Amino acid sequence: MNAFVSGAGGFIGRVAVRKLAAAGYEVIAHVGPPGVDLEPPPEARSNLRLEIEDASELAPLLRGCDVVVHLAGPASVATSFRDPLSYVRAHVMGTAALVDAARSAGVERFILVSSAEVYGRPAEAQVRENAPLQPRSPYAAAKLGAEAIVGAAARAGGPKALILRPFSVYGPGQRSSSLLAEMIAQAARGDSIVARDLRPVRDYCHVEDVARAILAASGVAVAEVETFNAGTGVATSVGALAAMVFEVLGRSGTVHESGAERGAAEIFRLVADPAHAAKVLGWRAETQLRQGIASLLEDPVA
């Protein structure tokens, strides 16, 4: 079995390549665009640097591939407000180019790693895949555009589409600007953690578990388009997360709010209902949050 992984030099991509290679896939890795300082995953058969928007350059690389895993594109919600065009270019145009290349090459399966951000502010305590999609950032809107493209291609006879919506992904190699990495850095410097707002609730899913979901999606049979949440179903507030950091460090500390106002784009609660992934993919998140935080103390950031 052969797999092409875009964004293979990124946080999730490197782990996905390792999982796929360990399962017997020969992996062609698109590390990232030229000039970007990303380490190539050592488990890949070949590592490439190219613009993901170039379908003509991509198509020859996909011949003989059984599955494409698409992870390329920037992942910061905050940055997407400052540079929305680059997010549309990477996530919408890049996805369109890669889907077109996959169709031309005869690839049968296309896995898009989207985001739970597409749900916006769901009404449910645990959001299901059929919930209304109401993105509240350019990043989320671009991800939803990517979902529409792979879905339309699948319904028109292109590669079967499997869409994964990870919730709050964390783990070794995460960005230093991520909430959990900042908390750990603050706790390492002293006995207090300050966050903008302690109330928002999220579902924290370890990167190893997300990569296992990608591997599970690479082998499951689907008719045309299938969407799966990749989350734990466990709700954790920002305040509880900060307290947990001190617990894992084995010492006490205080947690404070900075007092900044909530923005209009703020999502107050985003927690997965993971039942569909369990039923169809046979996948469940395995890493407990405390265990995952401990892994970060060994290798906190990329």
C-alpha positions, 0 to 999 in steps of 0.5 A, spaced: 500 500 500 502 506 498 500 513 501 501 520 499 501 525 506 501 532 505 503 537 510 508 531 513 513 536 516 507 539 521 505 537 528 500 531 526 503 530 519 509 527 522 506 522 527 501 520 521 507 518 517 510 514 522 503 510 524 502 509 516 509 507 515 509 502 521 502 499 518 506 497 512 505 503 507 510 506 503 509 513 504 511 519 499 511 525 504 510 532 502 513 536 507 511 543 506 512 548 501 519 550 499 523 555 503 519 553 510 524 550 515 520 543 517 524 537 518 522 531 514 519 525 517 524 519 517 520 514 516 517 516 509 520 513 502 521 520 499 520 527 502 518 533 497 517 540 498 513 543 493 507 548 493 500 544 494 496 548 489 500 546 483 495 540 481 500 538 474 506 537 479 502 533 484 499 528 479 505 524 477 507 523 484 500 520 486 500 515 481 500 508 484 498 511 491 492 508 494 490 513 499 492 521 500 492 524 507 491 531 506 494 535 512 497 541 509 495 548 511 496 553 516 492 551 523 492 558 527 485 561 528 488 567 530 492 568 525 487 567 520 484 573 522 490 577 520 491 574 513 485 570 511 487 570 503 493 565 505 488 561 509 483 560 503 489 559 498 492 553 502 486 550 505 481 551 499 485 552 493 490 547 495 485 542 497 482 543 490 489 542 486 490 536 490 483 532 489 484 534 482 491 531 482 488 525 486 482 524 481 487 524 475 492 519 478 486 514 479 487 514 487 481 511 490 481 514 497 482 521 500 482 523 507 482 530 509 484 532 516 479 538 517 477 541 524 472 541 529 472 549 528 467 548 523 462 547 528 462 554 531 458 554 537 454 548 537 448 547 541 449 540 544 454 538 550 457 533 545 457 535 538 455 530 532 457 530 525 451 532 523 450 538 527 449 545 523 456 548 521 457 555 523 464 557 522 467 563 526 473 564 523 477 564 516 481 558 518 474 554 520 471 557 513 477 555 509 476 548 512 469 548 511 471 550 504 476 544 503 470 539 506 465 541 500 471 540 495 473 533 497 465 531 498 463 534 491 469 530 488 467 524 491 460 525 489 462 526 482 466 519 481 472 522 484 476 519 490 472 516 496 472 522 501 473 521 509 473 527 513 476 527 520 474 533 524 479 533 530 478 537 536 483 540 540 490 537 538 496 537 543 502 533 544 509 533 543 511 537 537 505 542 538 506 550 537 509 554 543 503 559 542 498 553 543 494 554 550 497 548 553 504 549 551 504 556 554 501 554 561 506 549 561 512 554 560 508 559 565 508 553 570 515 552 569 517 559 570 513 560 577 507 558 581 502 561 577 498 560 570 495 566 567 490 565 562 485 570 558 479 566 560 478 560 564 471 558 562 471 556 555 471 548 555 474 544 550 476 536 548 483 535 548 485 529 543 492 527 543 496 527 537 498 520 537 490 518 537 489 523 532 494 519 527 491 513 529 484 515 527 488 517 520 490 510 520 483 507 521 480 511 516 485 509 511 482 502 511 475 503 512 470 502 506 465 508 505 460 509 499 462 516 497 463 521 503 464 519 511 465 524 516 468 523 523 469 526 529 476 525 532 475 527 540 475 524 546 468 526 549 471 529 555 470 536 557 475 540 560 475 547 562 481 552 561 481 553 568 481 545 570 487 544 564 491 549 568 490 546 575 491 539 571 498 542 569 500 543 576 498 536 578 502 533 573 508 537 575 507 535 582 506 541 586 501 547 587 500 553 584 495 559 582 490 560 576 488 567 574 484 570 569 487 576 565 481 579 565 481 580 557 474 581 554 471 575 550 471 576 542 466 575 538 469 569 535 470 566 541 467 559 542 465 557 549 464 549 548 466 544 543 466 537 545 466 531 541 461 526 540 466 520 538 460 515 537 460 515 530 468 514 529 467 508 534 462 504 530 465 505 523 472 506 524 473 502 531 477 508 533 477 511 540 482 516 543 486 512 548 490 517 551 488 520 558 489 528 559 494 527 565 498 522 561 498 527 555 500 532 559 506 528 562 508 527 555 509 534 554 513 535 560 518 531 556 518 535 549 513 541 550 514 544 543 516 544 536 
